[in-house]
Amino acid sequence: MATERPRKGRGKRTVPTASIRYGDGSTCEFSFAQLRLRDFTESEPWRRVRSVHGRAHYSGDYASSTTGGQVVYESRLELARLLLADFDPVVCGIFAQPCRMVARIDGKVRSHVPDFLLLMGSGTVRVVNV
């Protein structure tokens, strides 16, 4: 398992990485080659989802039967995709906002937080962006 690393300057990255946040507040950074499904078992969503009265988007928590707990979403489109995943018998695990991916693309450092990571019954994973 990777160890917790201090934050480095974004401009110096050469290897694509994924940062995962855990329940105790720690963050671990993994290279894509080292990333394993077991690294997500105790993870928490990367961002905090807040509902604000009068805001144009609709975020919240969904009670998932697949996970046996709450799964966060940030829009109605994400909720619709979450419902599809929850009712799909092939999906056996759902992680919302599983990590923050950082890579250098065309000389610029880019970062992205995917919406969901779905664990399939076959043992494969599917990264979902809505």
ChimeraX attribute file (.defattr): number of C-alpha atoms within 10 A of each C-alpha:
attribute: neighborCount
match mode: 1-to-1
recipient: residues
	/A:1	11
	/A:2	11
	/A:3	10
	/A:4	13
	/A:5	12
	/A:6	9
	/A:7	8
	/A:8	8
	/A:9	7
	/A:10	14
	/A:11	11
	/A:12	9
	/A:13	14
	/A:14	13
	/A:15	12
	/A:16	17
	/A:17	21
	/A:18	21
	/A:19	20
	/A:20	24
	/A:21	22
	/A:22	16
	/A:23	10
	/A:24	9
	/A:25	8
	/A:26	12
	/A:27	18
	/A:28	17
	/A:29	23
	/A:30	21
	/A:31	14
	/A:32	15
	/A:33	10
	/A:34	12
	/A:35	17
	/A:36	11
	/A:37	11
	/A:38	9
	/A:39	16
	/A:40	16
	/A:41	11
	/A:42	11
	/A:43	21
	/A:44	20
	/A:45	22
	/A:46	19
	/A:47	15
	/A:48	9
	/A:49	13
	/A:50	13
	/A:51	12
	/A:52	10
	/A:53	8
	/A:54	7
	/A:55	8
	/A:56	8
	/A:57	12
	/A:58	17
	/A:59	18
	/A:60	15
	/A:61	15
	/A:62	15
	/A:63	12
	/A:64	18
	/A:65	12
	/A:66	17
	/A:67	14
	/A:68	9
	/A:69	10
	/A:70	14
	/A:71	21
	/A:72	24
	/A:73	24
	/A:74	20
	/A:75	14
	/A:76	13
	/A:77	13
	/A:78	20
	/A:79	20
	/A:80	13
	/A:81	16
	/A:82	24
	/A:83	13
	/A:84	12
	/A:85	21
	/A:86	21
	/A:87	12
	/A:88	12
	/A:89	11
	/A:90	13
	/A:91	21
	/A:92	17
	/A:93	19
	/A:94	21
	/A:95	21
	/A:96	24
	/A:97	27
	/A:98	24
	/A:99	27
	/A:100	18
	/A:101	19
	/A:102	22
	/A:103	19
	/A:104	17
	/A:105	11
	/A:106	7
	/A:107	9
	/A:108	11
	/A:109	15
	/A:110	14
	/A:111	16
	/A:112	12
	/A:113	18
	/A:114	18
	/A:115	23
	/A:116	25
	/A:117	20
	/A:118	22
	/A:119	19
	/A:120	17
	/A:121	12
	/A:122	9
	/A:123	9
	/A:124	10
	/A:125	15
	/A:126	12
	/A:127	13
	/A:128	15
	/A:129	12
	/A:130	12
